[in-house]
Amino acid sequence: MVERPQLLDDVDAVLAAVAGPDHREADPIAGRERFYKQRVTDKVRWLRVVVDFNKRPGLVVTAFIQRKNPARDQ
């Protein structure tokens, strides 16, 4: 099921967030990591991509836009 179909048009941005994140952190679920990329066109928003590495290859389990700067929570 695709819950955020608008991001299907932005697969390159999702892949860029994983390949070269501006911020990266562990997810509360074991074996998952969060990758963040600040949006190029909107410096206020961040793209969060959660990848599950419990199986190979890793699987993107969700991707969404958020306003909250993830680095400020550290």
Secondary structure as a PSIPRED ss2 file (coil, helix, strand):
# PSIPRED VFORMAT (PSIPRED V4.0)

   1 M C   1.000  0.000  0.000
   2 V C   1.000  0.000  0.000
   3 E C   1.000  0.000  0.000
   4 R C   1.000  0.000  0.000
   5 P H   0.000  1.000  0.000
   6 Q H   0.000  1.000  0.000
   7 L H   0.000  1.000  0.000
   8 L H   0.000  1.000  0.000
   9 D H   0.000  1.000  0.000
  10 D H   0.000  1.000  0.000
  11 V H   0.000  1.000  0.000
  12 D H   0.000  1.000  0.000
  13 A H   0.000  1.000  0.000
  14 V H   0.000  1.000  0.000
  15 L H   0.000  1.000  0.000
  16 A H   0.000  1.000  0.000
  17 A H   0.000  1.000  0.000
  18 V H   0.000  1.000  0.000
  19 A H   0.000  1.000  0.000
  20 G C   1.000  0.000  0.000
  21 P C   1.000  0.000  0.000
  22 D C   1.000  0.000  0.000
  23 H E   0.000  0.000  1.000
  24 R E   0.000  0.000  1.000
  25 E E   0.000  0.000  1.000
  26 A E   0.000  0.000  1.000
  27 D C   1.000  0.000  0.000
  28 P C   1.000  0.000  0.000
  29 I C   1.000  0.000  0.000
  30 A C   1.000  0.000  0.000
  31 G C   1.000  0.000  0.000
  32 R E   0.000  0.000  1.000
  33 E E   0.000  0.000  1.000
  34 R E   0.000  0.000  1.000
  35 F E   0.000  0.000  1.000
  36 Y E   0.000  0.000  1.000
  37 K E   0.000  0.000  1.000
  38 Q E   0.000  0.000  1.000
  39 R C   1.000  0.000  0.000
  40 V C   1.000  0.000  0.000
  41 T C   1.000  0.000  0.000
  42 D C   1.000  0.000  0.000
  43 K C   1.000  0.000  0.000
  44 V C   1.000  0.000  0.000
  45 R C   1.000  0.000  0.000
  46 W E   0.000  0.000  1.000
  47 L E   0.000  0.000  1.000
  48 R E   0.000  0.000  1.000
  49 V E   0.000  0.000  1.000
  50 V E   0.000  0.000  1.000
  51 V E   0.000  0.000  1.000
  52 D E   0.000  0.000  1.000
  53 F C   1.000  0.000  0.000
  54 N C   1.000  0.000  0.000
  55 K C   1.000  0.000  0.000
  56 R C   1.000  0.000  0.000
  57 P C   1.000  0.000  0.000
  58 G C   1.000  0.000  0.000
  59 L E   0.000  0.000  1.000
  60 V E   0.000  0.000  1.000
  61 V E   0.000  0.000  1.000
  62 T E   0.000  0.000  1.000
  63 A E   0.000  0.000  1.000
  64 F E   0.000  0.000  1.000
  65 I E   0.000  0.000  1.000
  66 Q E   0.000  0.000  1.000
  67 R C   1.000  0.000  0.000
  68 K C   1.000  0.000  0.000
  69 N C   1.000  0.000  0.000
  70 P H   0.000  1.000  0.000
  71 A H   0.000  1.000  0.000
  72 R H   0.000  1.000  0.000
  73 D H   0.000  1.000  0.000
  74 Q C   1.000  0.000  0.000
